[in-house]
Amino acid sequence: VTALGECFNYAFDQGNGLRALQQLFRKVHDALVPGGVFVFDVAVPQDAPATRRACVEGDGWAVLAETRQDGAGLVRTITSFRRVGKFYRRTQEVHRLRLYKEAALAKALRGEGFLVEIARGYGRYKVRPDMVVVIARKRGTLYAKRNLSSQARDLLFA
């Protein structure tokens, strides 16, 4: 099971939070086979939060983004410009995110029976410093050792 792009952080529903996430973790754990993996990324609070600004542009468009930590949350303001004929159309959206501490997420996942690893990226792809990747594995073995060749056993269980 994967959940990528900070989807657990979005604060569009006041009922969402760590307690609601723990209920989701329980459902994911129940759905996984032994050895199954649940991977997601989340935004985490920073010790010294700074406002970040970014700009991306192309032929006939531009997107400006400002991100700032606001207490236990993050506010991301995105302004887009798109050329329409001789003029530009401007749109703005504000994303509000709830930040989760790594230790709290790990504790909640372990409470549901997961083995937990916190990573700073997906393999060689590193995430921003204000994000982490959570890898939660359901205890047990995905493959029965007796049904595998000796080479496969060595690769999986070495």
Long-range contacts (C-beta under 8 A, 24 or more apart in sequence): 1-28, 1-31, 1-32, 1-36, 1-37, 1-38, 1-39, 2-38, 2-39, 2-40, 3-39, 3-40, 3-41, 4-39, 4-40, 4-41, 5-41, 6-41, 6-42, 6-43, 6-97, 6-131, 7-40, 8-40, 8-42, 8-100, 9-42, 9-43, 9-74, 9-97, 9-98, 9-99, 9-100, 10-95, 10-96, 10-97, 10-98, 11-73, 11-96, 11-97, 11-98, 12-96, 16-98, 17-98, 18-100, 18-104, 18-105, 18-108, 21-100, 21-105, 21-108, 22-108, 22-111, 22-112, 25-108, 25-109, 25-111, 25-112, 25-114, 25-136, 26-112, 28-136, 29-112, 29-113, 29-114, 29-138, 32-138, 33-138, 33-140, 33-142, 34-138, 34-139, 34-140, 34-141, 34-142, 35-137, 35-138, 35-140, 35-141, 35-142, 35-143, 36-137, 36-138, 36-142, 37-135, 37-136, 37-137, 37-138, 38-114, 38-134, 38-135, 38-136, 38-137, 38-138, 39-133, 39-134, 39-135, 39-136, 40-133, 40-134, 41-127, 41-131, 41-132, 41-133, 41-134, 42-100, 42-105, 42-131, 42-132, 42-134, 43-74, 43-97, 43-99, 43-100, 43-130, 43-131, 44-99, 44-100, 44-101, 44-102, 44-130, 44-131, 44-132, 45-69, 45-72, 45-99, 45-101, 45-130, 46-129, 46-130, 69-99, 72-98, 72-99, 73-97, 73-98, 73-99, 74-99, 74-130, 102-132, 102-134, 105-134, 106-134, 109-134, 109-136, 113-138, 113-139, 114-138, 114-139, 115-139
